């Protein structure tokens, strides 16, 4: 076999391998896109009155936005950032999982009011927090847990421009961690 024929055969094999690899990537990307579209549809269905505001985010009500985690291989920088003037909470530690963020101050946000794509509400599903709200007299966000008997327990506070990457490391005054205990949030507490 001549060297020329061998080179052509090697080039042909490389082209076929690249085509197969790209085809697999396209199929995976298409499948992931379909799963993300379905997740957005579920959020819209489970949260009446909500509206889609981007390819991966839904406004649950004015000033409250839920976002899906970025697609695999996507830059996570923006997702892990809490935008200026917002209070952000993530389902998993270190900013993983679904993201829930709030803009309005001076009100309680009851996490049972909003549902993730899997149907679960946000109560007891928060594992990391960042408070990027502005300072002034209202310098922190308050996180509260229900005790099940109608009483409420303050889990803790996060000051402006502060956060917690792993709530399993933060202890409440009752000796339990903050992780997966938050039921309602007061943004911009004074």
KAKAVEN-V111521 format. One record per pair of residues at least 12 apart in sequence whose C-alpha atoms are under 6 Angstrom apart, sorted by the first residue. I is the first residue (numbers start at 1). J is the second residue. D is the distance in Angstrom with one decimal. If there is no record, write none. Layout:
I,J,D
I,J,D
//
This chain:
39,117,5.2
42,117,5.1
43,116,6.0
43,117,5.0
56,68,5.4
63,102,5.5
63,103,4.8
63,104,5.7
64,101,5.7
64,102,4.7
65,100,5.8
65,101,5.4
66,99,5.5
66,100,4.5
67,98,5.9
67,99,5.1
68,98,4.9
69,97,5.6
69,98,5.5
80,95,5.6
84,132,5.2
85,132,5.3
85,133,3.8
85,134,5.6
86,102,5.5
86,103,4.8
86,132,5.3
86,133,5.1
87,101,5.4
87,102,5.1
87,131,4.5
87,132,5.7
88,100,5.8
88,101,4.2
88,129,5.7
88,130,5.3
89,128,5.8
89,129,4.4
90,126,5.8
90,128,5.3
91,125,5.5
91,126,4.7
91,127,5.5
92,127,4.8
93,127,4.8
93,128,5.0
93,165,5.7
93,166,4.8
94,165,4.6
95,128,6.0
105,187,5.1
105,188,5.2
107,186,5.7
108,185,5.6
108,186,4.7
109,184,5.4
109,185,5.1
110,184,4.5
111,123,5.1
111,183,5.5
111,184,5.5
123,183,4.7
124,180,4.0
124,181,4.3
124,182,5.1
124,183,6.0
125,180,4.6
126,180,5.0
127,166,5.9
127,167,5.1
127,179,5.1
127,180,6.0
128,164,5.4
128,165,4.8
128,166,5.4
128,167,5.8
129,163,5.2
129,164,5.1
130,162,5.9
130,163,4.0
131,160,5.4
131,161,5.4
131,162,5.6
131,163,5.9
132,160,5.9
132,161,4.8
133,160,5.7
135,160,6.0
137,190,5.7
138,188,4.8
138,189,5.2
138,190,4.0
139,159,5.7
139,160,5.3
139,188,5.9
139,190,5.8
140,158,5.3
140,159,4.0
140,160,5.3
140,188,5.3
140,189,5.2
141,157,5.5
141,158,5.3
141,186,5.7
141,187,4.6
141,188,5.2
141,189,5.4
142,157,4.6
142,185,5.7
142,186,5.0
143,155,5.5
143,156,5.5
143,182,6.0
143,185,4.8
144,182,5.5
144,183,5.9
144,184,5.4
145,181,5.8
145,182,5.0
145,183,5.0
155,172,5.2
167,179,4.5
//
